[in-house]
Amino acid sequence: MVTGLNRQARCDKKLRMEINEKYMRRALDLARHGLLDASPNPMVGAVIVGSDGRIIGEGWHRRCGEGHAEVNAVASVRDRESLLDSTVYVTLEPCSHYGKTPPCADMIIERGIPRVVVGTADPFAKVSGRGIARMKAAGIEVVTGVLEDECRALNLRFMTAHEKQRPFITLKWAQSRDGFIDGKISTPLTSMLVHKLRATHDAILVGSGTVLADNPSLSTRLYAGKSPVKVVLDRRRRVGPEAGIFKGDIPVIMMSDYGSLGDAMSELYRKGITSVLVEGGAQVLESFMKEDLWDEIRVEISPECINGRVKAPDLIRLPFVIDSETVDGHRIITYRN
């Protein structure tokens, strides 16, 4: 009899887990809609399931400063009474502090929602378990850690930034087959992909040498996404106001008085920047690699040999490859630290 009860309990637990994962996967799909506009906030999705197992509400965090996923999901529910016997599935712990919007944990409590399933805890210092604790204290049944790895991976940049107290750092360059950097290597299509990559970062960083040599705009003109904040490392204050980076209304951060690169990255984090794309020049890229101050490296390799003047950073000792594809005959490889 005991064995039979244990077997039934295991079956019930497995079924609950499968149900929780089913709706959490839907919440993850919704969260991805915030890829270009949610940052520096995380991408978050929420699904509300009624007592009969049907989805009665959905939402995601569309844009920083606007309603969070849970708020948007609740707003989509037609019959507010149905919330009283519902379950909210949310990819990230509901916030518990006042920022640009009120706390989502308080909203869930006020609406009388009895059950919440959370994908992963929020590492942001003003939340960090407080949202979960507040809901539990209010008598809400809270389940945590459902598809936790997937939920963390969705917001790897956000997680890294708040856990390491510095932005998620991506190094990017394009090189020839014989290992030389040249700004004209990329094709129109691979250039568009670079601009897409820019649009998914909070900031783009270059050294003063790149500004003086290339006079770049550092925009996302080739892709329909927001342009990141521009950051220039300029210890000798060589860059003047006539530089192309100052054209337009995108903020520019000039960094001259900093101790180490780590200090500079900590300063960017304090300014609310959670991800930075480092595009050069070669000396700047080498400096980040020498200090092991990076999270991802994206390299575009042309099939051509150019016997150029500027050597690309050494790829021999890089850790494992997480992605590799060929676009217009160019290999694009992404490494993870």
C-alpha positions in Angstrom: 0.0 0.0 0.0 2.8 2.4 0.9 4.6 1.5 -2.3 1.5 2.2 -4.3 1.1 5.6 -2.6 4.7 6.5 -3.2 4.4 5.5 -6.9 1.3 7.7 -7.2 3.0 10.6 -5.5 5.9 10.3 -7.9 3.5 10.3 -10.9 1.7 13.3 -9.5 5.0 15.2 -9.0 6.1 14.4 -12.5 2.8 15.5 -14.0 3.0 18.8 -12.1 6.6 19.3 -13.3 5.5 18.7 -16.9 2.6 21.1 -16.6 4.9 23.8 -15.0 7.5 23.4 -17.7 4.8 23.6 -20.5 3.6 27.0 -19.4 7.1 28.2 -18.5 8.2 27.5 -22.1 5.4 29.7 -23.3 6.5 32.4 -20.9 10.1 32.1 -22.3 8.8 32.5 -25.8 6.9 35.7 -24.8 10.0 37.1 -23.0 12.1 37.0 -26.2 9.9 39.7 -27.7 11.8 42.1 -25.5 15.2 41.4 -27.1 15.7 44.9 -28.6 13.9 47.2 -26.2 13.8 45.7 -22.6 17.4 46.4 -21.8 18.9 47.4 -19.4 16.0 45.6 -17.8 15.8 41.8 -18.3 13.6 40.1 -20.8 10.6 38.6 -18.9 7.5 36.8 -19.9 4.4 35.8 -17.9 1.5 33.5 -18.5 -1.6 33.3 -16.4 -3.4 29.9 -16.3 -7.0 29.6 -15.0 -8.4 26.8 -12.8 -9.4 24.8 -15.9 -5.9 24.7 -17.3 -6.5 27.3 -20.0 -4.3 30.3 -20.5 -6.3 33.4 -19.6 -3.6 36.1 -19.8 -0.2 36.7 -21.3 2.4 39.5 -21.3 6.0 40.4 -21.6 8.2 43.3 -20.6 8.1 45.4 -23.8 10.3 48.4 -23.0 12.4 49.7 -20.1 10.2 52.1 -18.0 7.0 50.5 -19.1 4.8 47.8 -17.5 6.5 44.6 -16.5 5.5 41.2 -17.8 3.2 40.3 -14.8 1.4 43.7 -15.1 0.8 43.2 -18.8 -0.4 39.7 -18.3 -2.9 40.7 -15.7 -4.1 43.5 -17.8 -4.9 41.1 -20.6 -7.3 39.0 -18.5 -10.9 39.7 -19.3 -12.5 38.2 -16.2 -10.6 39.6 -13.2 -12.5 37.2 -10.9 -10.7 34.3 -12.5 -7.4 35.6 -11.1 -8.6 34.4 -7.7 -8.0 30.8 -8.7 -5.2 31.1 -11.1 -1.5 30.4 -11.5 1.1 32.9 -12.8 4.1 31.6 -14.6 6.9 34.1 -14.8 10.4 33.6 -16.1 12.1 35.9 -13.5 11.2 36.6 -9.9 8.6 39.4 -9.5 10.2 42.7 -8.4 9.7 44.0 -4.9 10.9 47.6 -5.1 9.7 50.9 -6.5 11.7 51.8 -9.7 10.1 53.3 -12.7 7.0 51.1 -12.0 5.5 49.8 -8.7 6.5 46.3 -7.3 5.0 43.4 -9.2 5.0 41.2 -6.1 2.6 43.7 -4.4 0.3 43.7 -7.5 0.1 39.9 -7.5 -0.8 40.0 -3.8 -3.4 42.7 -4.3 -5.1 40.8 -7.1 -5.5 37.7 -4.9 -3.5 35.4 -7.1 -2.9 32.2 -5.1 -0.1 30.5 -7.0 3.1 31.7 -8.7 5.7 29.7 -10.5 9.0 31.4 -11.0 11.7 30.4 -13.4 14.7 31.9 -11.7 15.5 34.4 -8.9 16.5 38.0 -9.8 20.2 38.8 -8.9 19.5 42.5 -8.9 20.3 43.8 -5.4 17.0 45.5 -4.8 15.1 42.2 -5.5 17.3 39.2 -4.9 14.8 36.9 -3.2 12.7 39.7 -1.7 9.9 39.3 -4.2 9.6 35.6 -3.5 9.7 36.1 0.2 7.0 38.8 0.1 4.6 36.6 -1.8 5.2 33.7 0.5 4.6 35.9 3.5 1.3 36.9 2.0 0.2 33.2 1.8 0.9 32.7 -1.9 2.1 29.3 -3.0 5.4 29.9 -4.7 7.3 27.3 -6.8 10.8 28.3 -7.9 13.5 26.9 -10.3 11.2 25.7 -13.1 13.4 25.6 -16.3 15.9 27.6 -14.3 18.8 27.1 -16.7 16.8 28.3 -19.7 15.5 31.3 -17.8 19.0 32.3 -16.7 20.4 31.8 -20.2 17.7 34.1 -21.6 19.1 36.9 -19.6 22.7 35.9 -19.4 23.9 39.5 -19.9 21.6 40.9 -17.2 22.6 38.0 -14.8 26.3 38.5 -15.4 26.1 42.2 -14.9 24.4 42.1 -11.5 26.4 39.1 -10.3 29.8 40.5 -11.3 28.9 44.2 -10.8 30.1 45.1 -14.3 28.6 44.9 -17.8 28.5 41.7 -19.8 31.4 42.2 -22.2 31.4 41.1 -25.8 34.5 41.6 -27.9 34.0 41.8 -31.7 36.2 42.1 -34.7 36.5 41.1 -38.4 39.7 39.6 -39.7 41.1 38.1 -42.9 42.0 34.4 -43.3 45.7 35.3 -42.7 44.9 37.0 -39.4 44.7 40.8 -40.1 42.0 43.3 -39.0 40.5 45.5 -41.6 37.3 47.6 -41.3 36.4 46.8 -44.9 36.4 43.0 -44.6 32.6 42.6 -43.9 30.0 42.1 -46.6 26.7 44.1 -46.7 24.9 41.2 -45.0 27.6 40.6 -42.3 27.7 44.4 -41.7 23.9 44.3 -41.1 24.4 41.5 -38.6 27.0 43.6 -36.7 24.5 46.4 -36.5 21.9 43.9 -35.1 24.5 42.8 -32.5 25.0 46.5 -31.6 21.3 46.9 -31.1 21.2 44.2 -28.5 23.9 45.9 -26.3 23.5 48.8 -24.0 26.8 50.4 -25.1 29.4 50.1 -27.8 33.0 50.8 -26.8 36.1 51.8 -28.9 39.4 53.4 -28.2 40.4 56.9 -29.1 42.7 55.6 -31.9 39.7 54.1 -33.7 37.8 57.3 -33.5 40.7 59.3 -34.9 41.5 56.8 -37.6 38.0 55.9 -38.8 35.7 58.6 -37.5 32.9 56.1 -37.0 29.3 57.0 -36.2 28.8 53.7 -34.1 25.2 53.6 -35.0 22.7 50.9 -36.0 21.7 52.5 -39.3 21.8 49.1 -41.1 19.3 47.5 -38.7 15.9 48.6 -37.2 17.0 48.7 -33.6 18.0 51.3 -31.0 21.5 52.7 -31.1 23.6 51.9 -28.0 25.3 54.5 -25.8 28.8 55.3 -27.2 31.8 54.8 -25.0 35.3 56.0 -25.9 38.5 55.2 -23.9 40.6 58.4 -24.2 43.2 58.7 -21.5 45.0 61.5 -23.4 41.9 63.4 -24.3 42.7 63.3 -28.0 39.1 63.2 -29.3 37.6 66.6 -30.2 34.0 67.7 -30.4 34.1 67.5 -34.2 34.3 63.7 -34.1 31.4 61.8 -35.9 30.5 60.0 -32.6 29.0 63.2 -31.3 26.6 63.6 -34.2 23.0 62.8 -33.3 21.3 62.5 -29.9 22.8 59.2 -28.7 24.7 59.8 -25.4 28.5 59.6 -25.5 30.6 58.7 -22.5 34.2 59.8 -22.7 36.4 57.9 -20.3 39.8 59.5 -19.4 40.2 59.3 -15.7 40.1 55.6 -14.8 42.6 53.3 -13.2 42.2 49.9 -14.9 39.8 48.5 -17.5 38.0 46.8 -14.6 37.5 50.2 -13.0 36.1 51.6 -16.2 33.7 48.7 -16.5 32.6 49.1 -12.9 31.9 52.8 -13.7 29.7 51.8 -16.7 27.8 49.4 -14.5 27.1 52.2 -12.0 25.7 54.2 -14.9 23.2 51.5 -15.5 24.9 49.8 -18.5 24.5 46.0 -18.3 26.2 45.0 -21.6 29.0 46.5 -23.7 30.2 45.6 -27.2 33.9 46.3 -27.6 34.8 46.9 -31.3 38.3 48.0 -31.2 40.9 48.9 -32.1 43.2 45.9 -31.9 45.1 47.3 -28.9 41.9 47.8 -26.9 40.7 44.3 -27.8 44.1 42.8 -26.7 43.9 44.7 -23.4 40.5 43.2 -22.5 41.8 39.7 -23.4 45.0 40.2 -21.5 43.0 41.0 -18.4 40.6 38.2 -19.1 37.8 40.8 -19.0 35.3 39.4 -21.4 32.3 37.1 -21.6 31.9 36.5 -25.3 34.0 37.0 -28.4 32.5 37.2 -31.9 34.9 36.9 -34.8 34.1 37.2 -38.5 36.7 35.6 -40.7 37.0 36.4 -44.4 38.1 33.8 -46.9 40.6 36.3 -48.3 44.2 36.9 -47.4 45.2 40.6 -47.3 48.7 40.7 -45.7 47.6 43.8 -43.8 49.2 45.9 -41.2 47.2 45.3 -38.0 47.3 41.8 -36.6 44.1 40.4 -35.1 44.1 39.1 -31.5 45.3 35.5 -31.1 42.5 32.9 -31.2 44.6 29.9 -30.4 43.9 29.8 -26.6 40.3 30.8 -26.6 37.8 28.6 -24.7 35.0 26.6 -26.3 33.0 27.7 -29.3 29.3 28.2 -28.6 28.2 29.1 -32.2 29.6 28.9 -35.7 28.0 29.8 -39.0 28.9 30.8 -42.5 27.4 34.0 -44.0 28.3 35.2 -47.5 31.3 32.9 -47.4 32.5 34.4 -44.1 32.8 32.3 -40.9 31.3 33.9 -37.9 32.5 32.2 -34.6 31.3 33.0 -31.1 33.4 32.0 -28.1 32.3 32.0 -24.4 34.6 32.6 -21.5 
